[in-house]
Amino acid sequence: MRNTERYPVKGANSLWHIYKTVPFVKVMKNFLVIQLARYTPFLKMKNWMYRTFLRMKVGDQTAFALMVMLDIMFPERIQVGRNTVIGYNTTILAHEYLIKEYRLGDVSIGDEVMIGANTTILPGVNIGDGAIVSAGTLVHKDVPPGVFAGGNPMKIIYTKEEMEQRSKQEEGDVWS
């Protein structure tokens, strides 16, 4: 289960209550920063923009590919570890607006994680160190460290132990 905070609303759906939950000026500033960063080919500049203007925690040597879309409302709730790759056109959400409630949840992506292109990460998810998430995955629950996960719905394809075994076999094949 994802770790989210739930906030019920009355009357119109929760998106109609958006500026009661987050200031308009913050959303506009975040939108501009995220759009600039999406097209910026300079990884250091992109990480600096995220840290400085969005108050995200981004580890050293982390790479956000072209067109990564971060949560516009609550990017400060996203944390990405060291030496991680976030693939092309990935979306990372820290909020979800539903009919009768909205939910907020921190997203934590560990060190040396590989997120494939066109992945969507939902609020309240933790992705452990060394995990690999295949392209096009909907990450709707936590991903344990070191595993290979993918699909929609997402499931564990290889456990950490199986990944270590495959890695040893591949090393042996290289030297044969």
C-alpha positions in Angstrom: 0.0 0.0 0.0 1.3 3.5 -0.8 1.9 5.9 2.0 -0.3 8.8 1.3 -2.1 11.4 3.4 -5.8 11.7 2.6 -7.8 14.9 2.6 -11.6 14.7 2.0 -13.4 17.5 0.1 -17.1 18.5 0.0 -19.0 19.6 -3.0 -17.1 19.7 -6.3 -14.3 17.2 -7.0 -11.0 17.9 -5.4 -9.4 19.5 -8.4 -11.9 22.4 -8.0 -10.3 23.0 -4.6 -6.7 23.1 -6.0 -5.8 26.7 -4.9 -7.0 26.0 -1.4 -4.3 23.2 -1.3 -1.5 25.0 -3.0 -0.9 28.7 -3.9 -1.3 29.7 -7.5 2.0 31.6 -7.6 3.8 28.4 -6.4 2.2 26.3 -9.1 3.2 28.9 -11.8 6.8 29.1 -10.6 7.1 25.3 -10.4 5.6 25.0 -13.9 8.1 27.4 -15.4 11.1 25.8 -13.7 10.0 22.2 -14.6 9.3 23.2 -18.2 12.7 24.8 -18.6 14.4 21.8 -17.0 12.6 19.3 -19.2 14.3 20.8 -22.2 17.7 21.6 -20.6 20.4 19.2 -21.9 22.8 20.1 -19.1 22.4 17.6 -16.2 24.2 19.7 -13.6 22.0 22.8 -14.4 18.9 20.7 -14.3 19.8 19.3 -10.8 20.7 22.8 -9.6 17.3 24.1 -10.8 15.5 21.3 -9.0 17.4 21.8 -5.7 17.3 25.6 -5.8 13.8 26.5 -7.1 11.8 23.4 -6.3 13.5 22.4 -2.9 13.9 18.8 -4.1 16.6 16.6 -2.6 18.6 15.3 -5.6 21.8 13.3 -5.1 25.1 13.9 -6.9 25.5 12.5 -10.4 21.8 11.8 -10.8 20.5 12.2 -14.4 17.1 13.3 -15.3 16.6 12.6 -19.0 14.8 14.9 -21.5 11.1 15.5 -20.8 10.9 14.1 -17.3 7.8 15.6 -15.7 7.9 16.3 -12.0 4.9 17.0 -9.8 4.0 20.7 -10.3 2.1 21.1 -7.1 4.5 19.4 -4.6 7.9 18.8 -6.1 9.6 19.3 -2.7 8.0 15.9 -1.7 10.3 14.1 -4.2 13.7 12.8 -3.2 16.1 11.1 -5.6 19.4 9.5 -4.4 22.9 9.5 -5.8 23.9 8.3 -9.3 20.3 7.5 -10.3 18.9 7.6 -13.9 15.4 8.8 -14.5 14.4 7.8 -18.1 12.9 9.9 -20.9 9.4 11.2 -20.4 9.0 9.7 -16.9 6.3 11.3 -14.6 6.8 11.5 -10.9 3.7 12.5 -8.9 3.5 13.5 -5.2 -0.3 14.3 -5.4 -3.4 12.9 -6.8 -6.8 14.7 -7.0 -9.8 12.4 -6.9 -13.5 13.0 -6.8 -14.1 13.1 -3.0 -10.5 13.6 -1.8 -7.0 14.5 -2.7 -3.9 12.6 -1.5 -0.3 13.7 -0.9 2.6 11.3 -0.5 6.4 11.6 -0.5 8.3 9.8 -3.3 11.7 8.4 -2.4 14.0 7.0 -5.1 17.2 5.5 -3.8 20.8 5.5 -4.9 21.9 3.9 -8.2 18.3 3.3 -9.3 17.4 3.0 -13.0 14.0 4.1 -14.0 13.1 3.3 -17.7 11.5 5.7 -20.1 7.8 6.5 -20.0 7.4 5.3 -16.4 4.8 6.8 -14.1 5.6 6.9 -10.3 2.6 7.5 -8.1 2.6 9.4 -4.7 3.7 7.6 -1.5 6.1 5.2 -3.2 9.6 4.2 -2.2 12.0 2.7 -4.7 15.0 1.0 -3.0 18.7 1.4 -3.7 19.9 -0.4 -6.8 16.4 -1.2 -8.1 15.7 -1.3 -11.9 12.2 -0.3 -13.1 11.5 -1.2 -16.7 10.2 1.3 -19.3 6.5 2.0 -19.4 5.9 0.8 -15.8 3.2 2.2 -13.5 4.9 2.2 -10.1 1.9 1.9 -7.8 3.6 0.3 -4.8 7.1 0.2 -3.2 10.0 -1.4 -5.0 12.4 -3.3 -2.8 16.2 -2.6 -3.1 18.0 -4.4 -5.9 15.1 -5.9 -7.7 14.0 -5.7 -11.3 10.4 -4.6 -11.6 8.1 -3.8 -14.5 4.7 -4.0 -16.1 1.2 -2.6 -15.6 0.4 -3.6 -13.0 3.9 -3.5 -11.8 5.3 -6.7 -10.4 8.8 -8.0 -9.4 10.4 -9.7 -12.4 13.6 -10.7 -10.7 14.4 -10.6 -7.0 17.6 -9.1 -5.7 19.1 -12.6 -5.4 18.1 -13.5 -8.9 19.6 -10.2 -10.2 22.9 -10.9 -8.4 23.0 -14.4 -9.9 22.3 -13.1 -13.4 25.1 -10.5 -12.9 27.6 -13.2 -11.9 26.6 -15.3 -15.0 27.0 -12.3 -17.3 30.5 -11.6 -15.8 31.4 -15.2 -16.4 30.2 -15.1 -20.0 32.3 -12.0 -20.7 35.5 -13.8 -19.5 34.8 -17.1 -21.3 
